Amino acid sequence: MGELLRDFSFILVFAVLAILLALVVFLIPYLIAPRVYGSKTESLYECGIDPYGSAWIRYSVLFYLYALMFVAFDVDVLYLFPVGVSYLKEGTMREFWVLLVFLSFLVLPLLYAHRKGVFKWRFTVRE
């Protein structure tokens, strides 16, 4: 049991430090922030300019499309790190081919989207 605690003690230290850092991040601004409240402080945007118009505007679907593609490929790139580390650790041709197949799975949807014209920005500003 003592060996198990010794092996996982760094996780406990990391968790305690993470909690302390989170508390410090919230505590310092609470202690040093000025406490001045005015009519502009209660405004939607505290920039000194009165807001005009409605905050409920319609965005083009293209914004959501780019955001979804970014999230999807960002998560895929996260999987590249363990695959790359595995390749560096073993270094056989099998890992190289597995990495190449994985990268092709990432590139093929990009090529398909490019061929369909997804990356052409067709958004125009309406006034």
Protein Blocks (a to p, Z undefined) as FASTA:
>chain_A
ZZmmmmmmmmmmmmmmmmmmmmmmmmmmmmmpccdddfklmpmblghpacedjfbdcddf
klmmmmmmmmmmmmmmmmmmmmmmmmmmnopaklmmmmmmmmmmmmmmmmmmmmnommpc
cbdcdZZ
